[in-house]
Amino acid sequence: MTKTKLIPLEELYEKNTIGVKLVEQTRSYQTALAGEKIEKKISRTKYLKVCCSCGKPYESHKYNSYACSYRCRQNMKCRRKRC
């Protein structure tokens, strides 16, 4: 049996990112005291990534994700424990 090298999670986060997309949105809410409506422009970041377990592309709002679903994430955790 060959010994495999564990890749640190930080390196997994960097290597599986394909692209970054900024989405412009407006957020509106009402103040409690005056009752006036406030709208602010915000930009959200979406990351296009490749799943480290199955290889499918997926979009994520988080930088520190490495799996496309709960099942793939559990498979990766189990593999990391075995090594």
C-alpha positions as CSV (number, residue, x, y, z in Angstrom):
1,M,0.0,0.0,0.0
2,T,1.4,3.4,-1.0
3,K,1.5,6.2,1.4
4,T,-0.5,9.2,0.2
5,K,0.1,12.8,1.2
6,L,-2.7,14.8,2.8
7,I,-3.4,18.1,1.2
8,P,-4.2,20.8,3.8
9,L,-7.7,22.2,3.6
10,E,-6.4,25.8,2.8
11,E,-4.7,24.4,-0.3
12,L,-8.0,22.6,-1.3
13,Y,-9.9,25.9,-1.1
14,E,-7.4,27.6,-3.4
15,K,-7.0,24.8,-6.0
16,N,-10.7,24.0,-6.6
17,T,-11.7,27.6,-7.4
18,I,-12.3,28.2,-11.1
19,G,-13.8,31.7,-11.1
20,V,-15.2,34.5,-9.0
21,K,-18.4,36.5,-9.8
22,L,-19.7,39.6,-8.1
23,V,-23.5,40.0,-8.0
24,E,-24.9,43.5,-7.4
25,Q,-28.1,43.5,-5.3
26,T,-30.1,46.0,-3.4
27,R,-31.1,45.4,0.2
28,S,-34.1,47.2,1.6
29,Y,-35.3,47.4,5.2
30,Q,-37.3,49.7,7.5
31,T,-36.0,51.5,10.5
32,A,-37.8,50.7,13.8
33,L,-38.1,54.3,15.1
34,A,-39.0,56.4,12.1
35,G,-40.5,53.6,9.9
36,E,-38.7,54.9,6.8
37,K,-37.5,52.5,4.1
38,I,-33.8,52.4,3.5
39,E,-32.2,50.8,0.4
40,K,-28.5,50.0,0.1
41,K,-26.6,48.5,-2.8
42,I,-24.6,45.5,-1.8
43,S,-22.3,43.2,-3.8
44,R,-22.2,39.5,-3.1
45,T,-19.4,37.2,-4.1
46,K,-20.1,33.8,-5.8
47,Y,-17.3,31.3,-6.4
48,L,-17.4,28.8,-9.2
49,K,-15.7,25.6,-7.9
50,V,-15.0,22.0,-8.7
51,C,-16.0,19.4,-6.2
52,C,-12.9,17.6,-4.8
53,S,-14.8,14.3,-4.4
54,C,-16.9,13.8,-7.5
55,G,-15.5,16.5,-9.9
56,K,-18.8,18.3,-10.6
57,P,-18.8,22.1,-11.0
58,Y,-20.9,24.1,-8.4
59,E,-21.4,27.6,-7.2
60,S,-20.8,28.6,-3.6
61,H,-21.1,31.8,-1.6
62,K,-18.3,30.5,0.7
63,Y,-14.6,30.6,-0.1
64,N,-13.8,27.7,2.2
65,S,-15.9,25.0,0.6
66,Y,-14.5,22.0,-1.1
67,A,-17.5,19.7,-1.8
68,C,-20.7,20.2,-3.7
69,S,-23.1,18.4,-1.3
70,Y,-23.3,17.0,2.2
71,R,-22.6,13.4,0.9
72,C,-19.4,14.5,-0.9
73,R,-18.3,16.4,2.2
74,Q,-18.8,13.3,4.4
75,N,-16.9,11.2,1.9
76,M,-13.9,13.6,2.0
77,K,-13.9,13.7,5.8
78,C,-13.9,9.9,5.9
79,R,-11.0,9.7,3.4
80,R,-9.0,12.2,5.4
81,K,-9.4,10.2,8.6
82,R,-8.2,7.0,7.0
83,C,-4.9,8.4,5.7
